[in-house]
């Protein structure tokens, strides 16, 4: 069976992933960023689910610098794997700012979202940021799964 496709005005050509239950595409129209976008939907027939995420996506893109700063600051302050030494924390903060790139943005049906950063400095793990449906920062953590 052919994989369902959708041409979206914001995300471009999207493909349906039956295993994940979402539309996905590669986004390359954001300055200095290139990442996957995943839009969860009940069905590949619900094209409106994709369009309904446009405002959430635009807000996320506009807030990316602030989300990134807050996520990395909280991660450095709260993660037990990061040294408590001020000098080492400063080095990690600088490294995160320079080297960590967005891997994907996921928007769920309730318009909450997840931003995954590729965190190779943490041994092939991911920095995951959860954002509420109203754009509020919920939490940040490091995970091994993808």
Secondary structure by P-SEA (a helix, b strand, c coil): cccbbbbbccccbbbbbccccbbbbbbcccccbbbbbbbbccccccccccccaaaaaaaaaaaaaaaaaaaaaaaaaccccccccaaaaaaaaaaaaccccccbbbbcccccbbbbccccccccccbbbbbccccccccccccccc
